[in-house]
Amino acid sequence: MFLRSPWGSSYSTKSAAFAVSSWALSLLFFLSTSNLVVAKSAADYYVRSLPGAPDGPLLKMHAGHIEVDEQNNGNLFFWHFQNRHIANRQRTVIWLNGGPGCSSMDGALMEVGPYRLKNDHKLEYNDGSWDEFANLLFVDQPVGTGFSYVNTDSYLHELDEMASQFVTFLENWFEIFPEYEKDDIYLSGESYAGQHIPYIAKAIQKRNKSVAGSDKTKWNLRGLLIGNGWISPAEQYPAYLTYAYDEGLVKEGSRLAKKLDAAQSVCLSKIEAAGAKGLLEIDQCEAVLQDILKGTVDSDGKCYNMYDYRLRDVYPSCGMNWPSDLTDVKPYLRRSDVTEALNINPDKKSGWEECSGAVSSTFRASNSVPAVQLLPELLESGLPILLFSGDKDIICNHIGTEQLIHNMKWSGGTGFEISPGVWAPRHDWTFEDEPAGIYQYARNLTYVLFYNASHMVPYDLPRQSRDMLDRFIKVDIASIGGSPADSRIDGEKLPQTSVGGHPNSTAAEQQEKAKMKQTEWKAYAKSGQAVLVIVIIGVSVWGFFIWRSRRRQWGYQGVYQSGMANRSALDRFHNKRAGDGDIEAGDFDEAELDQLHSPGMEHEHYAVGEDSEDEASSQHRQVSSGTKGAPREKNRNSS
């Protein structure tokens, strides 16, 4: 609608032109200020308080959303913890849980993060947290996982899409936190993250090549750590039955065993079919695991926990209700004060869920090759990779991991071959005098088997897992305090790390208190020595004047001898008016003592006890300065 001016057409045209110009300027100003509001700084992500945190200073942390897909409202959530100590260099460890579609808050609050939930409202320190010597970055990915979100019609489907989006996340994250961009970067995670991590590593290497010669920073990718990873279905599917036999879960020759052998044959035939080795999921092989779980249900209707067979769960959950910490984690992360503290965007409408069925059912990766095919090239590029396994896990068990290593070819050898027909030895690892597992290494690849550990190794063995991390990232703590753990390979003590206690551990606090008490006693002792010296000097001076006063009363006549060479310091003082007479018998003002000097000698000043006072002062100065991402990550969400 065009509104005419009552003052005539000429004025109306000018007025309209002015109005349009003003409107345009206002719009430009609005847009510019809007951009300023949208462009966030690190301060916008700062976590100022955390409900239920232990007493004492809050760890330095940031959390919130980073946009990765503007068109589809795609945002990834992160939670970052700054390292407690800097060893020989700055490092950032990125942790991802699996699924696909399971939240990395599992890693943050149940595995490698600095806090564990004591109950649904109280946090306590994790004495094996990986943030001791490395910055820790947890990311809920792909979009739609955990606290991350995206339009419901825009979930990802393939691994290369996921990796590309993760690189976008890192670009935007480093723009806000540039102080971490030159850190050594390590990618870590578990279960289906065994697919995510190699793909992200490859995307980072590709990105680094593309920025060569530009003003952009090359990211220092230094290593990968994958725990109980789903990496090579062709080798890991057949290991279900092998593991069940080896661990005595199924008795060979039994009726159940015959049924499982038949199912295994179908699985193997599918794997050998043309193109099947390039698949990440084969239904006939998934059925073998389900048959094992169903066939071993006990009289109470409980089956083996597929993530830790030492435990039982109601059928057909078989581990879906594990670990028990989940009963506290979910309500805690759904609290309004917690989401506010973690800077959760209002656009995130739904509450936190450990695993998203929508993400999992969409992310089929049907056009992606298994990540095992990326590992040889990554290893040959000089990138160290560590694969570790808990020995009580069924779903991504260690036999499958060992088989994929055995079959893999890289750097001129096969598996852990160190020369034709010669294999790298397995080394026994002990941790604080207890058998901890096995180490094996060849050509940039390290394998660690953890004894008595589940699918989530850091959940069961936090301190041992950080010992593994510190050695892999080559932490040098020569100049850092801490109570080192006794970690040995084949009986030989390894370089020390401080996994035995950190500033927030009870043991370290007790040690620190003991040191403070010892320092206090030393300070008291030094102060006592100084006071004793002063008292002795004071008593001596007081006695001297009493003695001199009594001599005056008795009419004592001192005799001055001409020989001065062997006199004491006190003998050097003479009465200038008494000549060679006795200084105590002479009639003079005692204040003139400071002006007395011996004939033929330089004028000197003496103060009784001065050296001792200096010593006491010096002593006083010294004293004063003195999851599978989540536990059901591989196939929990297929239902």
BANU-649842 format. One record per residue (C-alpha): residue number from 1; x, z, y. Coordinates in Angstrom, 3 decimals, padded with zeros to 6 digits, always signed. Example, Ala and Ser with C-alpha at 12.3 -4.5 7.8 and 13.67 -1.06 7.14 Angstrom:
BANU-649842
resi/x/z/y
1/+012.300/+007.800/-004.500 .
2/+013.670/+007.140/-001.060 .
This chain:
BANU-649842
resi/x/z/y
1/+000.000/+000.000/+000.000 .
2/+001.358/-000.989/+003.409 .
3/+000.479/+001.327/+006.288 .
4/+000.301/-000.304/+009.791 .
5/+001.468/+001.569/+012.911 .
6/-001.080/+002.301/+015.674 .
7/+001.547/+001.328/+018.297 .
8/+001.558/-002.392/+017.548 .
9/+003.300/-004.789/+015.196 .
10/+006.680/-004.950/+016.975 .
11/+007.259/-001.249/+016.909 .
12/+005.777/-001.064/+013.460 .
13/+008.362/-003.496/+012.074 .
14/+011.287/-001.569/+013.583 .
15/+009.827/+001.695/+012.432 .
16/+009.316/+000.378/+008.939 .
17/+012.871/-000.947/+008.810 .
18/+014.190/+002.422/+009.916 .
19/+012.018/+004.188/+007.371 .
20/+013.285/+001.965/+004.559 .
21/+016.898/+002.550/+005.633 .
22/+016.362/+006.287/+005.727 .
23/+014.687/+006.210/+002.320 .
24/+017.583/+004.204/+000.851 .
25/+020.169/+006.633/+002.255 .
26/+018.173/+009.573/+000.937 .
27/+017.985/+007.950/-002.497 .
28/+021.741/+007.317/-002.558 .
29/+022.389/+010.898/-001.532 .
30/+020.022/+012.171/-004.215 .
31/+021.686/+010.059/-006.881 .
32/+025.153/+011.170/-005.848 .
33/+024.211/+014.825/-005.852 .
34/+022.456/+014.355/-009.196 .
35/+025.699/+012.983/-010.647 .
36/+027.530/+016.007/-009.352 .
37/+025.065/+018.255/-011.125 .
38/+025.314/+016.335/-014.407 .
39/+029.118/+016.269/-014.411 .
40/+029.885/+019.613/-016.046 .
41/+033.071/+021.642/-015.834 .
42/+034.641/+024.062/-018.290 .
43/+033.014/+026.915/-016.389 .
44/+029.582/+025.623/-017.414 .
45/+030.523/+026.110/-021.068 .
46/+032.165/+029.524/-020.717 .
47/+030.700/+032.187/-023.009 .
48/+030.533/+035.286/-020.814 .
49/+029.043/+037.587/-023.404 .
50/+028.077/+037.427/-027.056 .
51/+025.288/+039.655/-028.429 .
52/+026.548/+042.047/-031.051 .
53/+030.244/+041.434/-030.371 .
54/+032.649/+044.259/-031.340 .
55/+033.720/+046.716/-028.662 .
56/+036.652/+045.690/-026.504 .
57/+037.546/+042.548/-024.569 .
58/+035.560/+039.483/-025.601 .
59/+037.568/+036.666/-027.149 .
60/+037.896/+033.661/-024.842 .
61/+035.398/+031.034/-025.961 .
62/+033.351/+028.082/-024.758 .
63/+030.237/+026.542/-026.285 .
64/+027.574/+023.973/-025.521 .
65/+026.588/+020.329/-025.882 .
66/+028.595/+017.157/-025.275 .
67/+026.706/+013.909/-024.869 .
68/+027.795/+011.160/-027.262 .
69/+024.839/+008.756/-027.139 .
70/+023.129/+008.538/-023.750 .
71/+020.606/+005.908/-024.852 .
72/+019.275/+007.995/-027.751 .
73/+019.789/+011.464/-026.249 .
74/+022.521/+012.214/-028.785 .
75/+024.437/+015.456/-028.174 .
76/+026.928/+017.265/-030.376 .
77/+027.187/+021.050/-030.182 .
78/+030.604/+022.748/-030.206 .
79/+031.904/+026.312/-030.272 .
80/+035.533/+026.715/-029.233 .
81/+037.756/+029.795/-029.574 .
82/+041.106/+030.062/-027.821 .
83/+044.019/+031.185/-029.985 .
84/+045.000/+034.854/-029.851 .
85/+048.732/+034.115/-029.957 .
86/+050.886/+031.073/-029.278 .
87/+053.572/+030.633/-031.915 .
88/+056.178/+027.914/-031.473 .
89/+053.709/+025.291/-030.163 .
90/+050.059/+024.785/-029.203 .
91/+047.680/+023.736/-031.962 .
92/+043.973/+022.971/-032.250 .
93/+042.211/+023.107/-035.618 .
94/+038.858/+021.302/-035.781 .
95/+036.521/+022.585/-038.506 .
96/+033.632/+020.579/-039.990 .
97/+031.163/+021.591/-042.650 .
98/+029.581/+018.994/-044.890 .
99/+026.165/+018.173/-046.271 .
100/+025.867/+015.654/-044.803 .
101/+023.789/+017.461/-042.207 .
102/+025.012/+021.055/-042.662 .
103/+026.061/+023.093/-039.656 .
104/+029.646/+024.082/-038.914 .
105/+028.290/+027.459/-037.807 .
106/+028.748/+028.296/-041.502 .
107/+032.464/+027.922/-040.915 .
108/+032.293/+029.828/-037.624 .
109/+030.376/+032.876/-038.889 .
110/+031.046/+032.956/-042.646 .
111/+034.477/+031.410/-043.195 .
112/+037.323/+030.761/-040.739 .
113/+035.902/+031.930/-037.393 .
114/+036.923/+035.200/-035.706 .
115/+033.599/+036.924/-036.378 .
116/+031.493/+037.785/-039.410 .
117/+027.974/+039.186/-039.242 .
118/+027.742/+042.796/-040.344 .
119/+023.942/+042.477/-040.170 .
120/+021.534/+040.269/-038.236 .
121/+022.540/+041.759/-034.884 .
122/+026.074/+043.114/-035.189 .
123/+029.354/+041.163/-035.415 .
124/+032.664/+042.367/-036.811 .
125/+036.130/+040.833/-036.812 .
126/+037.223/+038.527/-039.621 .
127/+040.712/+039.651/-040.630 .
128/+041.544/+036.160/-041.916 .
129/+040.356/+034.140/-038.943 .
130/+042.144/+030.865/-038.332 .
131/+042.314/+031.457/-034.572 .
132/+045.367/+033.709/-034.890 .
133/+047.825/+030.929/-033.940 .
134/+045.535/+027.952/-033.352 .
135/+042.636/+027.094/-031.085 .
136/+039.505/+026.666/-033.208 .
137/+036.880/+024.006/-032.517 .
138/+033.671/+023.989/-034.583 .
139/+031.405/+020.939/-034.223 .
140/+027.888/+020.412/-035.546 .
141/+027.922/+016.757/-036.606 .
142/+026.599/+014.152/-037.125 .
143/+023.879/+014.259/-034.433 .
144/+020.852/+016.232/-035.547 .
145/+022.913/+018.797/-037.473 .
146/+022.671/+022.495/-036.602 .
147/+022.458/+022.908/-032.820 .
148/+023.190/+019.202/-032.244 .
149/+020.263/+016.892/-031.491 .
150/+019.196/+013.270/-031.080 .
151/+015.977/+011.303/-030.949 .
152/+014.412/+011.451/-034.403 .
153/+014.626/+007.690/-034.854 .
154/+018.362/+007.612/-034.132 .
155/+020.037/+009.532/-036.964 .
156/+023.258/+007.961/-038.246 .
157/+023.581/+006.049/-041.513 .
158/+027.268/+005.236/-042.081 .
159/+030.663/+006.949/-042.023 .
160/+032.227/+004.571/-039.507 .
161/+029.314/+005.256/-037.096 .
162/+029.926/+008.968/-037.504 .
163/+033.680/+008.591/-036.873 .
164/+033.168/+006.439/-033.791 .
165/+030.743/+008.967/-032.346 .
166/+033.163/+011.804/-033.073 .
167/+035.930/+010.017/-031.160 .
168/+033.480/+009.696/-028.242 .
169/+032.889/+013.439/-028.503 .
170/+036.623/+014.147/-028.325 .
171/+037.083/+011.790/-025.348 .
172/+034.356/+013.592/-023.423 .
173/+035.466/+017.041/-024.584 .
174/+039.080/+016.522/-023.501 .
175/+037.833/+015.298/-020.141 .
176/+036.321/+018.738/-019.599 .
177/+039.134/+020.661/-021.319 .
178/+042.284/+018.595/-020.564 .
179/+044.585/+021.562/-021.237 .
180/+044.067/+021.064/-024.993 .
181/+044.536/+017.290/-025.161 .
182/+048.272/+017.498/-025.870 .
183/+047.889/+020.081/-028.652 .
184/+048.848/+019.300/-032.220 .
185/+045.486/+018.445/-033.806 .
186/+044.450/+019.286/-037.367 .
187/+041.165/+018.193/-038.927 .
188/+039.771/+020.618/-041.501 .
189/+036.589/+021.251/-043.435 .
190/+034.997/+021.341/-046.851 .
191/+032.679/+019.555/-049.269 .
192/+031.138/+016.378/-047.782 .
193/+033.592/+016.777/-044.899 .
194/+035.929/+015.257/-047.494 .
195/+034.281/+011.993/-046.430 .
196/+034.056/+012.783/-042.710 .
197/+037.651/+013.898/-042.167 .
198/+039.569/+010.834/-043.464 .
199/+037.218/+008.520/-041.554 .
200/+037.714/+010.488/-038.326 .
201/+041.489/+010.518/-038.880 .
202/+041.513/+006.746/-039.285 .
203/+039.394/+006.335/-036.127 .
204/+041.809/+008.552/-034.158 .
205/+044.801/+006.520/-035.319 .
206/+042.990/+003.334/-034.300 .
207/+042.150/+004.841/-030.921 .
208/+045.780/+005.912/-030.385 .
209/+046.952/+002.335/-030.959 .
210/+044.403/+001.006/-028.473 .
211/+045.531/+003.345/-025.673 .
212/+049.245/+002.602/-026.120 .
213/+050.712/+001.525/-022.793 .
214/+047.765/+002.902/-020.805 .
215/+047.482/+006.109/-018.822 .
216/+045.356/+007.693/-021.558 .
217/+046.858/+010.470/-023.669 .
218/+047.724/+009.761/-027.274 .
219/+046.257/+012.464/-029.477 .
220/+048.767/+014.293/-031.665 .
221/+047.019/+014.181/-035.042 .
222/+049.308/+016.262/-037.287 .
223/+047.432/+016.901/-040.515 .
224/+044.238/+017.135/-042.578 .
225/+042.957/+020.063/-044.666 .
226/+040.043/+019.502/-047.056 .
227/+038.608/+022.286/-049.201 .
228/+036.578/+021.551/-052.348 .
229/+036.012/+018.122/-050.880 .
230/+033.642/+015.392/-052.061 .
231/+036.207/+012.601/-051.769 .
232/+036.069/+010.315/-054.820 .
233/+032.760/+010.194/-056.739 .
234/+034.216/+007.977/-059.464 .
235/+036.667/+010.722/-060.485 .
236/+034.598/+013.750/-059.536 .
237/+031.282/+012.926/-061.224 .
238/+032.771/+012.898/-064.751 .
239/+034.397/+016.283/-064.060 .
240/+031.040/+018.099/-064.103 .
241/+030.843/+018.150/-067.885 .
242/+034.591/+018.572/-068.403 .
243/+034.546/+021.641/-066.174 .
244/+031.467/+023.087/-067.908 .
245/+033.246/+022.856/-071.259 .
246/+036.563/+024.213/-069.958 .
247/+034.948/+027.243/-068.332 .
248/+032.716/+027.977/-071.309 .
249/+029.483/+027.335/-069.418 .
250/+028.406/+024.972/-072.192 .
251/+029.493/+025.311/-075.824 .
252/+030.836/+022.089/-077.265 .
253/+028.898/+020.846/-080.293 .
254/+025.741/+022.690/-079.291 .
255/+022.351/+021.002/-078.919 .
256/+022.757/+021.140/-075.127 .
257/+026.243/+019.642/-075.409 .
258/+024.917/+016.654/-077.355 .
259/+022.270/+016.032/-074.714 .
260/+024.882/+016.286/-071.956 .
261/+027.299/+013.973/-073.774 .
262/+024.591/+011.336/-073.868 .
263/+023.865/+011.749/-070.158 .
264/+027.595/+011.585/-069.448 .
265/+027.843/+008.240/-071.252 .
266/+025.142/+006.780/-069.017 .
267/+026.949/+008.128/-065.945 .
268/+030.282/+006.601/-067.005 .
269/+028.716/+003.226/-067.682 .
270/+027.264/+003.198/-064.186 .
271/+030.652/+004.094/-062.682 .
272/+032.283/+001.209/-064.567 .
273/+029.638/-001.259/-063.412 .
274/+030.733/-003.843/-060.884 .
275/+031.018/-002.331/-057.419 .
276/+029.982/+001.172/-058.511 .
277/+033.367/+002.700/-057.695 .
278/+032.602/+001.968/-054.077 .
279/+029.441/+004.123/-054.123 .
280/+029.223/+007.642/-052.767 .
281/+026.179/+008.607/-054.794 .
282/+025.097/+007.644/-058.320 .
283/+021.785/+009.092/-059.465 .
284/+022.631/+008.979/-063.186 .
285/+025.714/+011.119/-062.530 .
286/+023.829/+013.557/-060.324 .
287/+021.539/+014.059/-063.315 .
288/+024.427/+015.426/-065.422 .
289/+024.881/+018.377/-063.066 .
290/+021.151/+019.020/-062.953 .
291/+021.010/+018.999/-066.766 .
292/+023.877/+021.523/-066.946 .
293/+022.087/+023.882/-064.566 .
294/+018.715/+023.495/-066.241 .
295/+020.125/+023.812/-069.737 .
296/+021.877/+027.117/-068.966 .
297/+018.911/+029.024/-067.518 .
298/+018.886/+032.537/-069.000 .
299/+015.999/+034.675/-070.209 .
300/+015.392/+035.915/-066.674 .
301/+014.825/+032.396/-065.431 .
302/+018.135/+032.276/-063.618 .
303/+020.694/+029.460/-063.579 .
304/+024.350/+029.261/-062.641 .
305/+025.165/+029.166/-058.936 .
306/+026.634/+025.652/-058.617 .
307/+028.979/+026.860/-055.858 .
308/+030.224/+029.942/-057.715 .
309/+029.403/+030.136/-061.408 .
310/+030.224/+033.865/-061.472 .
311/+026.832/+034.309/-059.801 .
312/+023.291/+033.505/-060.878 .
313/+020.345/+032.257/-058.841 .
314/+016.681/+031.579/-059.557 .
315/+015.995/+028.135/-061.003 .
316/+015.863/+025.510/-059.524 .
317/+017.716/+026.881/-056.454 .
318/+020.929/+027.417/-058.460 .
319/+022.969/+028.390/-055.390 .
320/+020.704/+027.295/-052.552 .
321/+020.202/+030.964/-051.604 .
322/+023.939/+031.604/-051.396 .
323/+025.929/+033.050/-049.710 .
324/+024.067/+036.259/-048.948 .
325/+025.335/+036.213/-045.335 .
326/+022.793/+033.471/-044.615 .
327/+020.049/+036.072/-044.421 .
328/+021.791/+037.406/-041.297 .
329/+023.241/+034.185/-039.873 .
330/+019.957/+032.315/-039.472 .
331/+018.003/+035.004/-037.559 .
332/+021.075/+035.736/-035.419 .
333/+021.496/+032.101/-034.342 .
334/+017.761/+031.843/-033.620 .
335/+017.762/+034.773/-031.170 .
336/+017.041/+033.717/-027.590 .
337/+019.865/+035.863/-026.165 .
338/+022.331/+034.234/-028.585 .
339/+021.237/+030.669/-027.794 .
340/+021.437/+031.501/-024.104 .
341/+024.948/+032.934/-024.520 .
342/+026.036/+029.782/-026.393 .
343/+024.684/+027.539/-023.618 .
344/+022.177/+025.735/-025.852 .
345/+020.437/+022.945/-023.900 .
346/+016.662/+023.319/-023.436 .
347/+016.439/+019.789/-024.890 .
348/+017.216/+021.337/-028.262 .
349/+013.618/+022.181/-029.109 .
350/+013.871/+023.425/-032.696 .
351/+015.692/+026.546/-033.842 .
352/+018.952/+026.507/-035.777 .
353/+018.817/+025.405/-039.402 .
354/+021.803/+025.554/-041.726 .
355/+021.187/+022.102/-043.181 .
356/+018.983/+019.259/-041.940 .
357/+017.071/+017.352/-044.582 .
358/+016.316/+014.602/-042.043 .
359/+020.019/+014.027/-041.352 .
360/+020.936/+014.135/-045.039 .
361/+018.215/+011.740/-046.196 .
362/+019.162/+009.229/-043.467 .
363/+022.938/+009.454/-043.862 .
364/+023.246/+007.507/-047.131 .
365/+026.565/+005.777/-046.334 .
366/+025.495/+002.937/-048.646 .
367/+027.771/+000.485/-046.839 .
368/+030.760/+002.848/-046.643 .
369/+033.605/+003.056/-049.144 .
370/+034.567/+006.492/-050.533 .
371/+037.145/+008.304/-048.386 .
372/+039.640/+008.375/-051.264 .
373/+040.360/+004.745/-050.444 .
374/+041.553/+005.790/-046.976 .
375/+043.921/+008.520/-048.132 .
376/+046.865/+006.343/-049.303 .
377/+047.190/+004.589/-045.948 .
378/+046.898/+007.884/-044.071 .
379/+049.606/+009.470/-046.244 .
380/+051.882/+006.453/-045.854 .
381/+051.482/+006.651/-042.070 .
382/+053.301/+009.993/-042.272 .
383/+050.203/+012.176/-041.931 .
384/+050.420/+015.339/-044.083 .
385/+047.263/+016.086/-046.091 .
386/+046.371/+019.304/-047.915 .
387/+043.618/+019.447/-050.532 .
388/+042.595/+022.913/-051.724 .
389/+040.085/+024.087/-054.316 .
390/+038.421/+027.323/-055.338 .
391/+038.493/+027.520/-059.124 .
392/+034.923/+028.868/-059.574 .
393/+033.122/+025.954/-057.901 .
394/+031.126/+023.565/-060.121 .
395/+029.788/+020.961/-057.694 .
396/+033.157/+019.894/-056.213 .
397/+035.346/+021.450/-058.859 .
398/+039.119/+021.468/-059.042 .
399/+039.287/+019.284/-062.173 .
400/+037.731/+016.402/-060.249 .
401/+040.102/+016.934/-057.316 .
402/+043.121/+017.007/-059.626 .
403/+041.912/+013.832/-061.342 .
404/+041.544/+011.896/-058.093 .
405/+045.076/+012.936/-057.112 .
406/+046.394/+011.934/-060.525 .
407/+044.897/+008.431/-060.225 .
408/+045.732/+007.784/-056.576 .
409/+048.665/+005.491/-055.704 .
410/+050.638/+005.839/-052.472 .
411/+054.189/+005.572/-051.175 .
412/+055.510/+003.909/-054.308 .
413/+054.196/+006.454/-056.795 .
414/+051.085/+007.540/-058.653 .
415/+049.709/+011.006/-058.243 .
416/+052.310/+013.771/-058.001 .
417/+055.006/+011.522/-059.440 .
418/+058.372/+012.231/-057.790 .
419/+060.196/+009.567/-059.839 .
420/+059.025/+007.299/-062.698 .
421/+057.668/+009.555/-065.411 .
422/+058.654/+012.763/-063.579 .
423/+055.914/+014.883/-061.989 .
424/+056.163/+017.433/-059.238 .
425/+056.102/+020.937/-060.759 .
426/+053.293/+023.404/-060.222 .
427/+054.474/+026.524/-058.436 .
428/+052.924/+029.947/-058.983 .
429/+051.717/+031.563/-055.771 .
430/+051.373/+035.316/-055.386 .
431/+049.885/+037.078/-052.397 .
432/+050.677/+040.766/-051.923 .
433/+051.728/+041.130/-055.555 .
434/+048.549/+039.504/-056.929 .
435/+048.366/+036.026/-058.514 .
436/+046.763/+033.862/-055.817 .
437/+046.942/+030.340/-057.198 .
438/+049.106/+027.251/-057.565 .
439/+050.967/+025.007/-055.105 .
440/+051.975/+021.404/-055.817 .
441/+053.500/+018.839/-053.452 .
442/+054.729/+015.241/-053.353 .
443/+055.066/+012.544/-050.682 .
444/+053.088/+014.226/-047.856 .
445/+050.306/+015.502/-050.136 .
446/+049.898/+019.214/-050.894 .
447/+047.468/+020.637/-053.420 .
448/+046.532/+024.338/-053.549 .
449/+044.380/+025.879/-056.278 .
450/+042.896/+029.275/-055.353 .
451/+042.171/+031.733/-058.119 .
452/+038.846/+033.608/-058.006 .
453/+037.379/+031.521/-055.211 .
454/+034.127/+029.626/-054.804 .
455/+033.158/+026.372/-053.103 .
456/+033.774/+028.202/-049.815 .
457/+037.331/+029.472/-050.282 .
458/+037.729/+031.156/-046.859 .
459/+034.471/+033.032/-047.444 .
460/+035.980/+034.715/-050.515 .
461/+039.660/+034.836/-049.538 .
462/+040.000/+034.799/-045.746 .
463/+043.553/+036.140/-045.524 .
464/+044.919/+033.952/-048.308 .
465/+043.302/+030.886/-046.762 .
466/+044.927/+031.590/-043.403 .
467/+048.254/+032.119/-045.101 .
468/+047.811/+028.599/-046.492 .
469/+046.901/+027.258/-043.033 .
470/+049.832/+028.909/-041.266 .
471/+052.299/+027.444/-043.741 .
472/+050.767/+023.984/-043.600 .
473/+050.847/+023.829/-039.790 .
474/+054.354/+025.375/-039.848 .
475/+053.704/+028.401/-037.695 .
476/+056.922/+030.065/-036.550 .
477/+056.309/+033.695/-035.638 .
478/+059.930/+034.777/-035.319 .
479/+059.248/+036.147/-031.833 .
480/+055.758/+037.501/-032.477 .
481/+054.800/+040.929/-033.769 .
482/+052.316/+041.582/-036.541 .
483/+052.234/+042.978/-040.020 .
484/+053.362/+040.116/-042.275 .
485/+051.829/+039.530/-045.678 .
486/+053.985/+039.303/-048.775 .
487/+053.402/+035.698/-049.866 .
488/+055.640/+034.194/-052.563 .
489/+056.099/+030.911/-054.411 .
490/+057.689/+031.326/-057.848 .
491/+058.689/+034.833/-056.792 .
492/+060.561/+033.649/-053.710 .
493/+059.309/+035.195/-050.482 .
494/+058.014/+032.643/-048.005 .
495/+058.598/+032.698/-044.225 .
496/+056.589/+035.493/-042.665 .
497/+053.179/+035.058/-041.117 .
498/+051.098/+037.809/-039.554 .
499/+048.179/+037.571/-041.943 .
500/+048.693/+041.204/-042.855 .
501/+047.088/+042.302/-039.611 .
502/+046.309/+041.070/-036.151 .
503/+045.522/+042.932/-032.918 .
504/+041.879/+043.240/-033.883 .
505/+042.401/+044.465/-037.435 .
506/+042.120/+048.116/-038.390 .
507/+045.605/+048.177/-039.917 .
508/+047.173/+046.671/-036.828 .
509/+045.319/+049.089/-034.559 .
510/+046.598/+052.036/-036.597 .
511/+050.139/+050.662/-036.469 .
512/+049.856/+050.164/-032.734 .
513/+048.619/+053.724/-032.245 .
514/+051.522/+055.025/-034.337 .
515/+053.986/+053.042/-032.212 .
516/+052.432/+054.391/-029.006 .
517/+052.641/+057.952/-030.343 .
518/+056.278/+057.443/-031.273 .
519/+057.016/+056.036/-027.818 .
520/+055.278/+058.998/-026.190 .
521/+057.385/+061.468/-028.164 .
522/+060.558/+059.620/-027.214 .
523/+059.483/+059.756/-023.587 .
524/+058.777/+063.487/-023.866 .
525/+062.177/+064.025/-025.484 .
526/+064.014/+062.161/-022.732 .
527/+062.052/+063.974/-020.042 .
528/+062.823/+067.284/-021.751 .
529/+066.530/+066.488/-021.798 .
530/+066.453/+065.645/-018.095 .
531/+064.569/+068.860/-017.251 .
532/+066.994/+070.911/-019.362 .
533/+069.983/+069.465/-017.481 .
534/+068.365/+070.256/-014.124 .
535/+067.532/+073.816/-015.226 .
536/+071.119/+074.394/-016.416 .
537/+072.484/+073.104/-013.107 .
538/+070.032/+075.242/-011.119 .
539/+070.932/+078.367/-013.099 .
540/+074.646/+077.638/-012.636 .
541/+074.316/+077.255/-008.864 .
542/+072.168/+080.371/-008.599 .
543/+074.725/+082.342/-010.654 .
544/+077.561/+081.061/-008.468 .
545/+075.996/+082.342/-005.261 .
546/+075.116/+085.712/-006.849 .
547/+078.728/+086.059/-008.000 .
548/+080.077/+085.173/-004.557 .
549/+077.736/+087.644/-002.833 .
550/+078.886/+090.461/-005.066 .
551/+082.554/+089.664/-004.377 .
552/+081.926/+089.993/-000.634 .
553/+080.311/+093.375/-001.174 .
554/+083.296/+094.566/-003.211 .
555/+085.812/+093.426/-000.569 .
556/+087.471/+090.992/-002.945 .
557/+090.634/+089.311/-001.490 .
558/+091.296/+085.925/-003.076 .
559/+094.795/+084.515/-003.408 .
560/+095.435/+080.859/-002.530 .
561/+098.210/+079.193/-004.447 .
562/+099.979/+076.183/-003.027 .
563/+099.776/+074.074/-006.209 .
564/+096.708/+071.792/-006.011 .
565/+097.340/+069.332/-008.772 .
566/+095.520/+071.246/-011.499 .
567/+092.719/+072.653/-009.408 .
568/+089.069/+072.072/-010.203 .
569/+086.748/+070.111/-007.962 .
570/+085.485/+073.325/-006.365 .
571/+089.051/+074.325/-005.432 .
572/+089.302/+071.298/-003.156 .
573/+086.968/+072.854/-000.567 .
574/+088.868/+074.733/+002.145 .
575/+087.947/+076.617/+005.257 .
576/+089.384/+074.525/+008.093 .
577/+089.596/+077.660/+010.266 .
578/+091.083/+079.897/+007.628 .
579/+094.100/+077.742/+006.896 .
580/+095.459/+078.663/+003.481 .
581/+093.236/+081.698/+003.147 .
582/+090.624/+082.052/+000.421 .
583/+087.549/+079.953/+001.153 .
584/+085.232/+082.769/+000.105 .
585/+086.993/+085.448/+002.165 .
586/+087.122/+083.293/+005.293 .
587/+084.617/+083.615/+008.083 .
588/+082.844/+080.236/+008.393 .
589/+079.490/+078.533/+008.393 .
590/+078.560/+077.510/+004.848 .
591/+077.001/+074.333/+006.204 .
592/+080.516/+073.159/+007.034 .
593/+081.371/+072.834/+003.353 .
594/+080.398/+069.185/+003.511 .
595/+083.131/+068.548/+006.062 .
596/+085.980/+070.185/+004.154 .
597/+088.734/+068.129/+002.549 .
598/+092.087/+068.672/+000.964 .
599/+095.254/+067.881/+002.899 .
600/+096.608/+064.439/+002.171 .
601/+093.507/+063.358/+000.201 .
602/+090.701/+060.947/+001.063 .
603/+087.504/+062.556/+002.252 .
604/+085.150/+062.888/-000.736 .
605/+081.550/+064.086/-001.091 .
606/+080.374/+066.008/-004.106 .
607/+076.897/+067.102/-005.098 .
608/+076.608/+069.451/-008.025 .
609/+074.354/+067.950/-010.674 .
610/+074.066/+064.527/-008.984 .
611/+075.132/+062.599/-012.087 .
612/+072.598/+064.419/-014.188 .
613/+069.810/+063.698/-011.726 .
614/+070.705/+060.002/-011.752 .
615/+070.634/+060.030/-015.518 .
616/+067.237/+061.718/-015.542 .
617/+065.923/+059.218/-013.011 .
618/+067.226/+056.356/-015.125 .
619/+065.610/+057.795/-018.205 .
620/+062.332/+058.155/-016.322 .
621/+062.443/+054.511/-015.251 .
622/+063.021/+053.408/-018.843 .
623/+059.987/+055.329/-020.047 .
624/+057.778/+053.991/-017.269 .
625/+058.574/+050.305/-017.934 .
626/+058.747/+051.234/-021.400 .
627/+030.900/+023.661/-046.943 .
628/+030.909/+021.774/-048.476 .
629/+030.182/+022.398/-044.689 .
630/+027.418/+024.626/-045.662 .
631/+027.170/+026.074/-049.105 .
632/+024.888/+023.343/-050.401 .
633/+026.471/+020.512/-048.632 .
634/+026.814/+017.671/-051.048 .
635/+023.300/+017.376/-052.389 .
636/+021.209/+020.261/-051.187 .
637/+019.296/+018.126/-048.735 .
638/+018.406/+015.295/-051.042 .
639/+015.219/+017.048/-051.956 .
